[in-house]
Amino acid sequence: MTNSKLKEIAAQFKIEGTVRDVKQLGEGFINDTFIIETSDDAPNYILQRKNKNIFSPIPAMMENIYKVTSHIKKKIIEAGGDPMREAMTVTEAKDGKLYFLDEEEEYWAVCPFIDETIAYEAAETPELAYAGGKGIGKFQSMVSDLNEPLTDILPGFHNIRFRFKQWDEVLAKDPVGRKAEVAEEIEWIESRREEMLNFWKLVEDGTIPTRVTHNDTKINNILFDKKGEVLCVIDLDTVLNSTILNDFGDAMRYYTNTGLEDDTNLDNVSMDMEIFKAFTKGYLEETASFITDIEKEYLAFSAKYITYEQVLRFLMDYIDGDNYYKVKSPEHNLIRTKAQYKLLTSMEEQFDEMQKVVKELSA
């Protein structure tokens, strides 16, 4: 897309100052992201083309984000904080909508750029993992009393019953003839099916409560100030009503892995217990006011649950002919499967210790 076209789109929003330039920001695996540079000492802004093939419908997604950020801003104001720095802000289009729909039916959204911040790609120290735990825990705490329902813009996300339905259909079709070569890997999935479904039943019947959740808890979705303190959680496209255990488990899949998600050397891959302890400590400090006993009981299990789900999804995509995840080679999804399975088995081997950590930190 040309620079002049991007400037034209940026001009559709209620931004301060004059648009001086619009530049691409990062590669963007899902959305296309740009920075709007302004003149006249006005703030800069983030412009995103939202991926309508993943999130649907986009207007409802933007409404979800607005509900969550508005709720958080009220809390920040009550506490005497700065709502423009400590929370994301949705910038309206000039027609009052939370997005702009261009002539090609692409959806665009804008928010102010929060400057003088630090973002990390990985939690390489227990201290950083502790801060990350506080960041996600603080976010969940601030929205724990948000009772307005959110639109489910990612149906089936982290729902293992839904994933098994997809899994069974793919195995029955075996569209590219790969099933026979991965019989051992298929058994990894089947041997744990009942355990995973038994957990999900507790979510379905309300034993484990449903709350507002972020659903993409990588550490690079937390902004820190220059002092290293948590400033705010960003990238709220995936906010949904689900169990907070999904957020915790997803974070542990990212934070604790000593290797890469697609590591070809499985000796590199394990779960780092010190990182688990540090994140859990920060997380429980921030969620103490609302987290229930049943949620604490399944906190450690959620790390296994989310990692297992990812093993299933990578293997399912491999059997299906690589239709969902981008791959760099024909074996890429199988490599991912094996690396995530190694992480899962490391969690299973350390599970008693994980539960002990949660219990001690909850006391």
C-alpha positions in Angstrom: 0.0 0.0 0.0 1.3 3.4 -0.9 2.3 6.0 1.7 -0.2 8.5 0.4 -3.0 5.9 0.8 -1.9 5.2 4.3 -1.9 8.9 5.1 -5.4 9.1 3.6 -6.6 6.3 5.9 -4.9 7.9 9.0 -6.7 11.1 8.2 -10.1 9.3 8.7 -9.5 9.2 12.5 -9.8 11.9 15.2 -6.1 12.4 15.8 -4.3 15.4 17.1 -1.9 17.4 15.0 -1.2 16.9 11.3 -0.2 13.5 9.8 3.5 13.9 8.7 4.3 10.3 7.8 3.0 6.7 8.1 5.6 3.9 8.4 5.4 0.2 8.8 6.1 -1.1 12.3 7.3 -4.7 12.7 6.4 -7.6 10.5 3.0 -8.4 11.9 2.0 -12.1 11.9 -1.8 -11.3 12.1 -2.4 -7.6 11.7 -0.5 -5.1 9.6 0.9 -2.4 11.9 2.1 1.2 11.1 3.1 4.2 13.2 1.5 7.5 12.4 4.0 10.3 12.9 2.5 13.7 13.6 3.7 17.3 13.6 2.9 20.2 15.9 4.1 18.4 19.1 1.1 16.1 18.9 1.3 12.4 19.9 2.1 9.7 17.5 -0.4 6.9 16.9 -0.5 3.2 16.0 -2.5 2.3 12.9 -3.5 -1.3 12.3 -5.3 -3.1 9.5 -7.2 -5.8 11.4 -7.2 -9.3 10.1 -10.8 -10.0 9.2 -10.0 -13.6 8.3 -9.1 -14.4 11.9 -11.2 -12.0 14.0 -14.9 -11.8 13.1 -16.8 -9.6 13.2 -14.2 -6.8 13.5 -16.8 -4.2 14.8 -17.7 -6.5 17.7 -14.0 -7.0 18.4 -13.4 -3.3 18.6 -16.5 -3.0 20.9 -14.9 -5.6 23.2 -11.7 -3.6 23.3 -13.6 -0.4 24.1 -15.5 -2.0 26.9 -12.4 -3.4 28.5 -10.2 -0.3 28.1 -13.0 2.0 29.4 -13.4 -0.2 32.5 -9.7 -0.2 33.1 -9.4 3.6 32.6 -12.1 4.2 35.3 -10.0 2.1 37.8 -6.9 4.0 36.9 -8.6 7.4 37.3 -10.0 6.3 40.7 -6.4 5.4 41.8 -5.0 8.7 40.7 -3.1 7.3 37.7 -2.6 8.3 34.1 -5.3 6.6 32.0 -3.6 7.6 28.7 -0.4 5.8 29.7 -1.6 3.0 31.9 -4.3 1.7 29.4 -4.8 1.4 25.7 -7.0 4.0 24.2 -9.2 3.5 21.2 -9.2 6.5 18.8 -12.5 7.0 17.1 -12.9 7.5 13.4 -14.3 10.9 12.3 -17.8 9.2 11.8 -17.7 8.2 15.5 -17.1 4.5 14.9 -14.3 2.6 16.6 -12.8 1.6 13.2 -12.6 2.8 9.6 -13.8 0.5 6.7 -12.0 1.4 3.4 -13.3 0.8 -0.1 -11.7 -2.6 -0.2 -13.6 -3.6 2.9 -10.5 -3.7 5.1 -10.9 -2.6 8.7 -8.5 -0.1 10.3 -8.1 1.0 13.9 -6.0 3.6 15.6 -4.7 4.1 19.2 -2.2 6.6 20.6 1.4 5.4 20.7 2.6 5.2 24.4 6.1 6.5 24.3 9.0 6.0 26.7 8.2 2.4 27.3 10.1 -0.9 27.2 8.9 -4.2 25.7 10.6 -7.5 26.0 10.5 -10.5 23.6 11.3 -13.1 26.3 11.4 -13.4 30.1 15.0 -14.4 30.4 15.3 -13.8 34.2 13.1 -14.7 37.1 12.8 -11.0 37.9 11.3 -10.3 34.5 9.0 -13.3 34.8 7.8 -12.0 38.2 7.0 -8.6 36.6 5.2 -10.4 33.7 3.1 -12.3 36.2 2.2 -9.1 38.0 1.3 -7.5 34.6 -1.2 -10.3 33.6 -2.4 -10.6 37.2 -3.0 -6.8 37.4 -4.9 -6.8 34.1 -7.1 -9.7 35.2 -7.7 -8.0 38.6 -8.8 -4.7 37.0 -11.4 -6.5 34.8 -12.5 -9.1 37.4 -15.7 -7.0 38.1 -16.5 -6.3 34.4 -19.8 -8.0 34.0 -20.7 -6.9 30.5 -20.6 -9.8 28.1 -18.0 -9.7 25.3 -18.7 -11.0 21.8 -16.9 -14.3 21.0 -14.8 -13.3 18.0 -12.7 -16.5 18.2 -15.2 -19.3 18.5 -13.7 -22.4 20.0 -10.5 -20.7 21.2 -8.8 -22.9 23.9 -12.0 -25.1 23.9 -10.6 -28.6 23.8 -13.9 -30.1 23.0 -14.1 -28.0 19.9 -10.4 -28.9 19.0 -11.2 -32.6 19.4 -14.1 -32.2 17.0 -11.7 -30.7 14.4 -9.1 -33.3 15.2 -11.4 -36.3 14.7 -12.6 -34.8 11.4 -9.0 -34.4 10.1 -8.0 -37.9 11.2 -11.0 -39.3 9.4 -10.2 -37.5 6.2 -6.4 -37.8 6.3 -6.4 -35.4 3.3 -2.7 -35.7 2.3 -1.9 -39.2 3.5 0.3 -38.3 6.5 -1.6 -40.0 9.3 0.2 -43.4 9.1 3.6 -41.8 9.6 2.6 -40.1 12.8 0.9 -43.0 14.6 3.1 -42.5 17.7 2.4 -38.7 17.8 -1.4 -39.4 17.5 -1.2 -41.7 20.5 0.3 -38.8 22.5 -2.9 -36.9 21.9 -5.3 -39.8 22.4 -3.7 -41.0 25.7 -4.5 -37.6 27.3 -7.9 -37.0 25.7 -10.0 -37.9 28.8 -7.8 -35.9 31.2 -8.2 -32.8 29.1 -11.9 -33.2 28.6 -12.5 -33.7 32.3 -10.8 -30.4 33.0 -12.9 -28.6 30.3 -16.1 -30.0 31.8 -15.4 -27.9 34.9 -15.3 -24.8 32.7 -18.5 -25.8 30.9 -20.5 -26.5 34.0 -19.4 -23.3 35.7 -17.3 -25.0 38.5 -14.4 -23.0 37.2 -15.8 -19.5 36.6 -15.8 -17.6 33.3 -14.2 -14.1 33.4 -12.7 -11.5 31.1 -9.4 -12.9 29.7 -6.7 -11.6 27.4 -5.9 -14.8 25.6 -2.4 -13.7 24.2 -0.2 -13.4 27.3 3.2 -13.3 25.7 5.5 -10.9 27.6 5.8 -8.6 24.6 2.1 -7.7 25.2 3.1 -5.9 28.4 4.6 -2.5 28.3 7.0 -1.5 31.1 8.1 2.0 32.1 11.8 3.1 32.2 12.0 2.0 35.8 11.0 -1.5 34.9 7.5 -1.3 36.4 4.5 -2.7 34.6 2.7 0.1 32.7 -0.1 -1.6 30.8 -1.2 -4.6 28.9 -1.6 -4.1 25.1 -2.9 -6.1 22.0 -6.4 -6.6 23.2 -7.8 -8.0 20.0 -8.3 -11.4 21.7 -10.2 -10.3 24.8 -12.9 -12.8 25.5 -15.1 -14.3 28.2 -13.3 -17.5 29.3 -11.3 -18.9 32.2 -8.3 -17.0 33.6 -6.5 -20.4 33.6 -6.1 -20.1 29.9 -4.2 -16.8 30.3 -1.9 -18.4 33.0 -1.3 -21.6 31.0 -0.6 -19.7 27.8 1.9 -17.5 29.6 3.6 -20.5 31.1 3.9 -22.1 27.6 5.8 -19.0 26.4 7.7 -18.0 29.5 9.1 -21.3 30.8 10.3 -22.9 27.6 14.1 -23.1 27.6 14.1 -23.8 23.9 12.3 -22.5 20.8 8.7 -23.3 19.8 10.1 -25.1 16.8 13.4 -26.2 18.2 15.0 -29.0 16.2 17.3 -30.0 19.1 14.9 -31.4 21.7 17.6 -31.4 24.3 17.2 -27.6 24.4 13.5 -27.8 25.4 12.3 -28.1 29.0 10.2 -26.2 31.5 12.2 -23.7 33.6 10.9 -24.2 37.2 12.5 -20.9 38.4 10.6 -19.0 35.8 7.4 -20.8 36.7 7.9 -19.9 40.4 8.7 -16.2 39.7 5.7 -15.7 37.3 3.3 -17.5 39.7 4.4 -15.4 42.6 3.8 -12.1 40.7 0.5 -13.4 39.3 -0.9 -14.6 42.6 0.1 -11.3 44.4 -2.1 -9.4 41.9 -5.0 -11.8 41.7 -5.4 -12.5 45.5 -8.5 -10.4 45.8 -10.6 -12.5 43.5 -9.1 -15.8 42.5 -11.0 -18.8 43.8 -9.8 -22.0 45.4 -10.8 -24.1 42.4 -8.9 -21.7 40.1 -5.8 -22.0 42.2 -6.2 -25.8 42.3 -6.0 -26.0 38.5 -3.4 -23.2 38.0 -0.5 -25.6 37.4 -2.6 -27.9 35.3 -3.5 -25.1 33.0 0.1 -25.0 31.8 -0.2 -28.6 30.7 -3.6 -28.0 29.2 -2.6 -25.1 26.9 0.7 -26.8 25.9 -1.2 -30.0 25.1 -3.7 -28.0 23.0 -0.8 -26.6 21.0 0.7 -30.0 20.4 -2.7 -31.1 19.1 -3.1 -28.1 16.9 0.4 -28.3 15.3 0.0 -32.1 14.7 -3.5 -31.6 13.3 -2.3 -29.0 10.9 0.5 -31.3 9.7 -1.9 -34.1 9.1 -4.3 -31.7 7.3 -1.6 -30.5 4.9 -0.4 -27.3 6.7 -3.5 -25.1 6.1 -3.4 -23.0 9.2 0.1 -22.2 10.4 2.7 -20.7 8.1 5.5 -23.2 7.5 9.1 -22.9 6.4 9.4 -26.5 5.3 7.1 -29.6 4.8 8.2 -30.9 8.2 7.8 -27.6 10.1 4.5 -28.4 11.8 5.8 -31.8 12.8 9.0 -30.2 14.2 6.8 -27.8 16.2 4.7 -30.8 17.4 7.7 -32.6 18.8 9.2 -29.5 20.4 5.9 -28.7 22.2 5.5 -32.3 23.2 8.9 -32.2 24.8 7.8 -29.1 26.8 4.6 -30.9 27.8 6.5 -33.9 29.1 8.8 -31.7 31.0 5.8 -30.1 32.7 4.3 -33.5 33.5 7.6 -34.6 35.1 7.6 -31.5 37.3 3.9 -31.3 37.9 4.0 -32.2 41.6 6.6 -29.4 42.2 4.4 -27.0 40.2 1.4 -27.8 42.4 3.5 -27.4 45.5 4.7 -24.0 44.4 1.1 -22.8 43.8 0.0 -24.1 47.2 2.9 -22.4 49.0 2.5 -19.1 47.3 -1.3 -19.2 47.9 -0.9 -19.7 51.6 
